[in-house]
Amino acid sequence: MTPIFPIIELVDRYAIALLKHNKTQANLEEMTFYKNQLSDYDLTEIELELQNLYQIHNQIWQLESDLKSGRENQVPLEEIGRRAIEIRDWNHKRIALKNIMAEKLECKIREIKHDHLSQ
């Protein structure tokens, strides 16, 4: 099967789908789709990075949880701002990690952000 996405997007989407599945058990088909796409790659070289990517998404999930659950009006604006900055910082780490994995797997596609909040 030819992957639909470049490896940096596959690992990112898989990490998100795996986290969502572990938290909700509601997206087995989505998780399986990305896992099947990744079966064409030897992921042993990026195993640690993939675990770290999962942890980054878990941190972001936790920071966004109140805002996504309809309780955002119970969170002070200062806290929303603090979380937004922290999410930006985690996303910066996420992008760097994805690019490390791309390099290790010899994928030419990199994620580059210019004048973006994640910088």
N, C-alpha and C positions, 0 to 999 in steps of 0.2 A: 504494500500500500504506500503510495506517495503521500507524505505529510502535506497538509493543507497550509500549515503555518511554519515559519522559521522556528528553529529550536528554542530561541529565547522566548518566543510567545507560547510555544507548547508547554514548556516547563512552568511558565508563569500561570497559564490557564489551568494546568493540571494541579498545581499547588493550591490554587483558589478552589477548584472543584473538590479536591481531596479534603480541604478544610471544611468546606460547606457540607460535604457528605458526613464527615466526622461529627459536625455540630447538629445536623438536621436529619440525616439519612434520606434526604428528599431528592437527590440528584444522581442516582447511581448511573443512569444512562449517560449523563454529561461526563462524569468522572471516567467511565469506561471508554468513552470516545477519545478523550485525551490520552488515557493510558495506552490505548491501542495505537494511537499516533506515535507515541514515544517508544513503542516496541521495536522500531527500526533503529534505535540508537543504543549504544552501550553507555548506560548512565553511571557505571561504576566510577568513572573519572570525575563525575560531578555530584556524587552522592552526598557529600557534606554540604555543598552549596545548595542542593535541592532541599535538604533538611532545614538549612538556614532560611531559604526562601519561604518555606512553609511557616516557620516561626515569625518571619516578618509579616506575612499575611495574617497570622493569628494576632499579632500585636495591633495591626490596623483594624481587624475585626472587632477587637475589644474596645478600641478607641471610638469606633463608629457605632457601637451597639445601641447606646441610648438615642443616638441621632436617627437611627434607622427604625427604631421600634415605636416611633410615635411619641416618645417622651422628650423630644427636643425642647418643648416649651417648659420643661422642668429643670433644664440645664442652664445655669447662668451664662450670659454671653461671654464673659471672661473665660469660662471653662470651654466653651465652644471654640473660642480663638486659640486657647492653649492646645486643645486637641488637634485643631487644624494645622498648627505649626508642627506638632509631633508627628502627625500623619505625613506631612510634607517631608520631614526628616527620614521617616521609615521608607517612604517612596524613593528617596534619593539612594538609600542603601539597597533597595530592591533593584533599581536600575543598574547600579554598579555590579551587583551580584549576577544579574542576568548577562551582562556583558562579559564577566569573567567566565561564565559557563559557555557563552558563545565562542570565546577564544579557545577554551579547552577542547571544545568539540569541533573546532575549525569551521565555524559558521561565520561567514563574512558580514552578516547583518548584525548591526549593533543598534541599541536604542540610544538616541542622542536627543537631549532636550536643550533648547536655546531659549533664553528669556522665559523660563517656565518656573512655576512655583516649586517644583521638585528639586531645583538647583540650590 
